[in-house]
Amino acid sequence: MYTIEMAYARMRELQEMANRSRAHQPSAASKRAAKKRADKKR
């Protein structure tokens, strides 16, 4: 069974990986983050 807790834990893992990669390439990551925020508004 796939639970909300499992999905949330996976989301946190992905977020941490994204944060780690962001440190290595700040310009590309900030562009991606800006695009994600724009998509969420719609």
C-alpha positions in Angstrom: 0.0 0.0 0.0 1.3 3.4 -0.9 0.5 6.0 1.7 0.5 9.8 2.0 3.4 9.4 4.4 5.4 7.5 1.8 4.6 10.0 -0.9 5.6 12.9 1.5 8.9 11.2 2.4 9.7 10.7 -1.3 8.9 14.4 -2.0 11.2 15.4 0.8 14.0 13.3 -0.6 13.6 14.8 -4.0 13.5 18.3 -2.5 16.8 17.6 -0.6 18.4 16.3 -3.8 17.2 19.5 -5.6 18.6 21.6 -2.9 22.0 19.9 -3.1 22.2 20.2 -6.8 21.1 23.9 -6.6 24.4 24.6 -4.7 26.4 23.5 -7.7 24.5 25.3 -10.4 22.6 28.3 -8.9 21.6 30.0 -12.1 20.0 27.0 -13.8 18.2 26.0 -10.5 16.9 29.5 -9.9 15.4 29.6 -13.4 13.7 26.2 -12.8 12.4 27.4 -9.4 11.0 30.6 -11.0 9.2 28.5 -13.7 7.7 26.2 -11.1 6.4 29.1 -9.1 4.8 30.6 -12.2 3.2 27.3 -13.1 1.7 27.0 -9.6 0.0 30.4 -9.8 -2.1 29.2 -12.8 
